[in-house]
Amino acid sequence: LLLAAFFWGSGNLANKTVLQDLDPFTVVVLRHLVAAVVIAPMLMPKLTRGVTRAWVRSALPVGVAFGVAVICQQWGFQTATVTNASFLVNATCVLTPLLALMVFGERPGTGTALAAAVMLLGALSMSGVLFKWQPMNAGDTWCLVSALFYSIWMILLVRHVTQHGLPVLTTFVQCLCAAGIA
């Protein structure tokens, strides 16, 4: 877990550092076009069998939600600190069950509800809203919006792949959507 946290945190630092030379949209386009090129050879005919109109209608909102989340995250990294950005984007973990409750009536456990409350207090505290009585800076706000879109993406993704399958093709579509939107 420590190694995973190290790589995750290093990725966030790299995201912020690359913005010194490139704008957020260019970063998203390059990152996701490279990913699409890497994934493309895996799209053998047997992995793409089953693509129907219903699959496409289900996959496109997944890709759009992912693309918007990634763009908001990169936009936020411009002015948020790496610490705040990491914390706020990872708020997805508790926002997802809360959003599933609000949209689909799926009840989270008590621990999840408590974690959501603590996360909200932490986010407000780190951004200065709670104790300094100042509004969130733009980067923090964009990172929180990113977390919201990542939550939407996760809910749509689980429903899509559970119903339609084809996870490799879905990942490819997500990369193309992110690059296309950017």
C-alpha positions in Angstrom: 0.0 0.0 0.0 2.9 2.4 0.8 4.4 1.7 -2.7 1.0 2.3 -4.3 0.6 5.6 -2.4 4.1 6.6 -3.4 3.4 6.1 -7.1 0.0 7.7 -6.9 1.5 10.8 -5.1 4.4 10.9 -7.6 1.8 10.9 -10.4 0.1 13.9 -8.9 3.4 15.7 -8.6 4.2 14.9 -12.2 0.8 16.2 -13.2 1.5 19.5 -11.5 5.1 19.8 -12.8 4.2 19.2 -16.4 1.8 22.2 -16.3 4.9 24.4 -16.0 5.5 23.7 -19.7 2.2 22.7 -21.2 -1.4 23.8 -20.8 -4.0 21.4 -19.2 -5.7 20.6 -22.5 -2.4 19.7 -24.2 -1.5 17.4 -21.3 -4.8 15.6 -21.4 -4.7 15.2 -25.2 -1.1 13.8 -25.2 -1.6 11.6 -22.2 -4.8 10.0 -23.6 -3.7 9.7 -27.2 -0.6 7.8 -26.0 -2.8 5.6 -23.8 -5.1 4.9 -26.8 -2.1 4.0 -29.0 -0.9 1.5 -26.3 -4.4 0.0 -25.9 -5.2 -0.2 -29.7 -3.2 -3.4 -30.3 -5.2 -5.2 -27.6 -8.5 -4.6 -29.5 -8.5 -7.9 -31.3 -11.8 -8.8 -33.1 -12.9 -11.1 -30.3 -12.6 -8.3 -27.8 -14.8 -6.0 -29.8 -17.5 -8.5 -30.6 -20.7 -7.4 -29.0 -20.6 -3.7 -29.8 -24.1 -2.7 -30.3 -26.0 0.7 -30.4 -26.9 0.1 -26.8 -23.2 -0.5 -25.9 -22.2 2.8 -27.7 -25.1 4.7 -26.0 -23.8 3.4 -22.7 -20.1 3.9 -23.3 -20.2 7.5 -24.6 -21.4 9.0 -21.3 -18.8 7.0 -19.5 -16.1 8.5 -21.8 -17.5 12.0 -21.5 -17.6 11.9 -17.7 -14.1 10.6 -17.6 -12.9 13.2 -20.0 -14.5 16.1 -18.0 -13.0 14.7 -14.8 -9.5 14.5 -16.1 -9.7 18.0 -17.7 -11.0 19.5 -14.4 -8.3 17.8 -12.5 -5.5 19.2 -14.8 -7.1 22.6 -14.6 -7.1 22.4 -10.8 -3.5 21.4 -10.7 -2.5 24.8 -12.1 -3.3 26.7 -8.9 -3.9 24.0 -6.2 -1.1 22.6 -4.1 -0.2 19.0 -4.8 -1.4 18.1 -1.3 -4.8 19.8 -1.7 -5.3 18.5 -5.2 -4.5 14.9 -4.2 -6.8 15.1 -1.2 -9.7 16.7 -3.1 -9.5 14.5 -6.1 -9.4 11.4 -3.8 -12.6 12.7 -2.3 -14.1 10.6 -5.1 -13.9 7.6 -2.8 -16.6 9.0 -0.5 -18.5 11.1 -3.0 -19.2 8.1 -5.2 -21.4 6.2 -2.6 -23.1 9.5 -1.7 -23.9 10.2 -5.3 -25.1 6.6 -5.8 -27.5 7.2 -2.9 -28.8 10.5 -4.3 -29.2 9.2 -7.9 -30.0 5.5 -7.5 -31.1 5.2 -3.9 -28.2 2.9 -3.0 -27.6 3.3 0.7 -24.0 3.6 1.9 -22.9 2.1 5.2 -22.5 4.1 8.3 -18.7 4.1 7.9 -19.0 5.6 4.4 -21.3 8.3 5.6 -18.9 9.1 8.5 -15.9 9.1 6.1 -17.8 11.5 3.8 -18.4 14.0 6.7 -14.8 13.8 7.8 -13.6 14.3 4.1 -15.9 17.3 3.7 -14.5 18.9 6.9 -11.0 18.1 5.9 -11.5 19.6 2.4 -13.0 22.8 3.9 -10.2 23.0 6.5 -7.4 22.4 4.0 -8.7 25.0 1.6 -9.1 27.6 4.3 -12.9 27.9 4.1 -13.4 26.5 7.6 -10.9 28.3 9.8 -9.7 31.3 7.7 -13.2 32.1 6.5 -12.1 32.6 2.9 -13.5 31.1 -0.3 -11.8 28.1 -1.9 -9.2 29.0 -4.5 -10.0 28.1 -8.1 -7.6 25.1 -8.2 -9.2 23.5 -5.1 -12.6 24.1 -6.6 -11.7 22.5 -9.9 -10.2 19.5 -8.1 -13.4 19.1 -6.1 -15.4 19.4 -9.4 -13.1 16.8 -10.8 -13.9 14.4 -7.9 -17.6 14.9 -8.6 -17.1 13.9 -12.2 -14.9 11.0 -11.3 -17.7 9.8 -9.0 -20.2 10.1 -11.9 -17.7 8.2 -14.1 -17.3 5.4 -11.6 -21.0 4.9 -11.2 -21.6 4.9 -15.0 -18.6 2.7 -15.6 -19.7 0.0 -13.2 -23.2 -0.1 -14.7 -21.8 0.0 -18.3 -19.2 -2.8 -17.9 -21.6 -4.9 -15.7 -24.3 -4.8 -18.4 -22.2 -4.7 -21.6 -18.7 -6.0 -20.8 -15.9 -5.1 -23.2 -13.7 -3.3 -20.6 -10.6 -2.9 -22.8 -12.7 -1.3 -25.6 -14.4 0.9 -22.9 -11.0 2.1 -21.7 -10.0 2.8 -25.3 -13.2 4.9 -25.8 -12.6 6.7 -22.5 -9.1 7.7 -23.7 -10.5 8.9 -27.1 -13.3 10.9 -25.4 -10.8 12.6 -23.0 -8.5 13.5 -25.9 -11.4 14.6 -28.1 -13.0 16.8 -25.4 -9.7 18.4 -24.6 
